[in-house]
């Protein structure tokens, strides 16, 4: 039996926490998810990196729950509070096709780790029904290499975070002490799957097959950002990286005070960008001043979950 077989939900080990919750019979896992697929939003999104969003937008599906519980999460309504609507797995296929009909450049599966057992069948059925745009797997980076391997023929673009180099930060901020080791192994497997599929493919400035590694610079922790870039470089070499300064303190962080109660300074951000240049990354995305704005967090109002969302124009802050 494979890791992503639906019956494995009776002892769930879809994510590196391997909590073994019996989600099949109603128990809730460490991710906050139970047996029923829960989605918070499905709509065109214009704020990803340019080769993902392009002009038409990325067809994002925001899944509820998350294996990580980052204290600073801007999407805490869905990641920690697990807000969303329960839908049958068949609805996921319909949503993919509806987003394609709206003109999406791709299907962007946001934090699908704990629902990955549904993806092989859903993506296969959607392809049979006419889905012809790339599948983007938008992940925290906290993934099992076995899961990445099983998704290798289904996922076209790996859009993955690499959050920390220091295990202590992973434990303090995301409640996992093994984040660097796990994310490194997962990233290495993603690169192997991409190479097996033929490597990066870009057409008309849009990525059709590839990998982008994201790193969010945290205020007061630029040193760890430098080490995270080192780990990325030493693991997979010169891949496209997205260095973000859009950290926005949520209400809890503002209440607690300290470094995470403020934004990243320009000095901190430029230090990290300079280090990425020094390492040799040749394809890098960065964000100009003003990126720290809560408007970059979409409204998690169940748009598009039960009925197709209406497309609306927009623009993002990420620049190549």
N, C-alpha and C positions, 0 to 999 in steps of 0.2 A: 504494500500500500504506500502511495506517495504522500509526501508531507501535505500537499494541497488537496488530497482526496476529501470530499465533503464529510465523510464519516469520521475523520480525525477530530471533528469539532467536539466529540464526546470526551476527549482529553486534549484540549487545545494546546498546540505547540507551534502556532503559526508565526509567532514572533520570538525573539531571543529570550524573553522572560520565561517562556515555557511554563506558564502557570498551571496548565493541565485542567483548567476549569471545564466542567461538563456543560458547555454552552448549548449543545444539542438539546438538552433537557432543561434549559432555563437558567442555568448558573451563569453569572456574569464574570467575565475574565478580567485580568488586570487592566486591559484596555478599556473597560467599561461596557463592552459589547456582550450581548447575549445571543440568542439563536436567530433573531430576525434582522435582516438587512435594514440599516438605518442610514438615511441620506439627508443632509441639511440643505444642500443647494446644488442645482445643475444648470449652468448658464454659461454664456460666452464671457471670457475673462480677458482683459486687455493689459494686465499688469505683470505678466511673466516676461522673461527675457525676449528680446525682439524675434529671434528665430523660432520661438514657441508661439507667441501671441500674434506676431505679424500685424497686418492691418485688420484682418477679419476676426481675430480673437481665438483664444484657446477654449475648447469645449470642456470646461472644468466640472467634475463631479466631486463634491466635498462629502466624504464619508464621515459619519459620526463616530466618536471615540478615538483613542490613540494609545499605542503601547507605551509611549513616553508621556510624562505628566510635567512638562516644562513649566516652571513657576512663572516664567515671563511670557507664556504663550499669548499671542494676539488673537488666536482662534479658540480661546478657552471655552467659549459657549458650546462648541461642538466637540473639542478634544477632551476636556475634563468633565463638563456638564452633560455631554453626550446628547445635546439637543439635535432633533431631527425627526423625520417621519419614517415609520416602518413601512416597507414596501416588499412585495415578493421579488425574488431574484429575477424573474422574467421582466420586471419593470426596468432593470438595469440595461437590458438589451435595447428596450424601446428608447430609453434616455440617450444612449449612444447614437442611435439612428436619428433621433430628433435633433441632437446637437449638430450632426453632420448636415442635416437639412437646413439648419440655420446658417450654414457657411463656415463652421468651425474648421480651423486648420488641423486639429487633432483632437483626440479624446484624452483628457488630462485627469488621471485617477489620483485624487489628492488624499493621501494617508489611507491607502487601501490595504495596508499590511494585514490587518486583522479580519479582512473580508477576502483575502487572496484565494481562499478555497472556492469562491464563486467565479473567479475570473476566467479560468480555462474554458468553462462551458459558455459563459456569457460572451466572451470575446469571439469564440468560435461561432456561436449562433449569430452574433451581429455581423460577422464577416460573411456568413452564408446568406444573410438578408441584405447584403449590399454595402456594408461598412468598408470604406476603402482608404480612410485617412489613418495616420499613425496613432499608435497607443503610447501615451506618455505616462510613465510610472513616477509620480511625484511623492517622494518619500523622505522621512526624517533621517534616513541612512541606517536606522537601527533595524537591520534585516538579517535573516539567516541566509547564508550562501546557498543552502539547499533550495530555499524558496526562490531565490534569484535564478538559480539554474532551471527550475521547473517553469519559470515565467519567460525564459530566454527566447523562445520562439514566438511569444505573444507580445512582448513589450518591444517597441521600436526605439523609444527614447527614454533613457534613465535620467531623471531630473532629481538628483539626490543631494541632501544636506550632508555636510561634514561639520558637526557642531563643536566638538571639543577635542583637544589633544590630551588634556589632563583628566584622568579618571575621577579625580576629586571633584572637578566641576560637573562632570556628568552625574555624580551622586548627589551633589548639592542642588543642582538646578533641574535635573531630569529624573532623579531617583533611580538611576542605574549606574553602577560603578564600572561597568565593562564597556562603556560606549566607544572609546577609541579603538579597542581591539575588534569589537563587533563591526563597527563602521568600516574599518580598514579591510577586513575580510570580505564584507559585502561589496565594497567598491571594487576590489580586485576581481570578484566574480562578475560584476557588471561589465567590467572592461573585457573579460574573457568572452562573455556572451556577445558583446558588440563585435569583437574581432571575428568570432565564429560566424556572425551574420554578414560579414563583409566590411565592417568598419563604418566610419562616419559617412553619411550621405546628406548633402544639402542641395536643395533645388529651389531656385527663385528666392534665395535668402531665408528659406524655411528649413529647419532640420527635419528630415524624414527618418533618419536613423542616427543615433548618436548618444552622447552623454554630456551632461552639464553638472558640475559639482558646485553646489552653493555653500557659502559660508557667511553666516551672520555675525558681524563684529559686535561684541558685547562691551558696553562701557566698563572701563576699568580692567579689561582682560585682553588688551591688544597683544600682550606677550603670548597668550595661549593661541590667539589667531595666527601668529607667526609660526608657531609649532604645528598648528593644524595644516597650514599650507605646506609645511615641510613634509608632513605625513602623506598628504595628497600627492605631492611631487614624487616622493620616494616609492609610493605604491603604484601609481599609474602614469607618472610622467606628465607630459605636456597635454593635458586635456583642457577643454574649455572650463573656466572657472567663473563663478559669479560671486563677487565680494560685495556684500550688502551692508548699508549703514542705516537701514530703515527701522532699527530697533526702536520700539515705542513702549515706554513703561506702562503696564496695565495698572488697574486700580490697586491691586495687592502690592505691587512693587513700589508705587508711589507712597502707599501707607507705611511700608516697612523702611523706606529710606535706603541710603547707601548708594553704591555705584549704579545699581540696576533701577534706581528711581530717576535717572537722567538719561539723556540721549548720548550717543557717541559723539565725541568731539571731532572736529575736522583734523586735528593733529593725530588722534588715534587712527582715524580712518586712512589718512594719507600714509601713515607708517606701514599699515598692512598692505595697501596697494603697492607701495615701493618695494616691499619684500616679495610680493608676487612677481613683480618685474625682475627683481634681482635673481629669483629662482629660475626664471626663463619661460614662464607661462606666456604664450604668444596670442592666445585668444581669451580675452578677459572682459567681463561685463562689470560695470561699476555704476553707482548711483550718484547723481549730482545733489547738491544741497537742496533741502526741502523735501527729501524723500520720507522724512519722519512725519507721517501724517496718518491718523487712524482711518482716513478715507481709503487707504490701500487695503483695508480689511473689508471684504464684501459683506453685505447684509445677509446674515444667515436666517433667512425668512422662508425657507422651503421653496423658494422659486425653482420652478422646473422639475420638482420632484414628482408631483402627481400629474401635472399637465405641462406641455412645452412652454419654456420661458420665451418671452419676446426679446429679441436682440436689441441692445442699446450701445451706442458708440462710446469709446473711451480711449485713454492713452496711458501709457505707463512710464515710470521714471528710469528704467534701466537702459543704459547706453553701452554699445559695443566699444 
